[in-house]
Amino acid sequence: MVEKLPKSIVDALIGYPEVGVPDVMIPLLTVDEAGYPHVCLLSRAELDADANHIYAVVASSVSKSNLLRDRRATLIVFTPSAAYYSKLDAVQFKEDGPRLGVVFTLHSIKEDGDESFHMEVPRYLPTEAIALMEHWERSRALLHQLHTLDAEEQRR
């Protein structure tokens, strides 16, 4: 088990998308009941990280079911020079209506690429309609609650 997240992953996940400015798409993979991969695309409005944890807000009902059942996922984070395949363990959950807040720890990671490699990071164009449809403000509040839950757990 890897204890600390690489700075490049933390840097790629922190921040917040701006309407009208292209931003990264980040695939979260879980495994369904039949053993097949299930992909859920997340934005930085639904993700945050620190050196020890990745925090996610998941609205996909299939991804939520998979996470609650298996407590595992893979997050693919792209940077201009590498893709990082992070195997994650869900250690805490917080339900908020149709959304599931998840605190992940890093189980293992594989880096695919190096400084000599140039990759086009998958992006999308955030719009007001997307921000409203995905309830970004509600996700931001849930991410904040996850940080608080995690901090309380660390003090115990």
Secondary structure, DSSP 8 states (H G I E B T S, - for coil): ---S--HHHHHHHSS---TTS-EE-EEEEEE-TTS-EEEEEE-GGGEEE-SS-EEEEE--HHHHHHHHHH-EEEEEEE-SSEEEEEEEEEEEEEEETTEEEEEEEEEEEEEEE-TT------EE---HHHHHHTTHHHHHHHHHHHHHHHHHHHH-
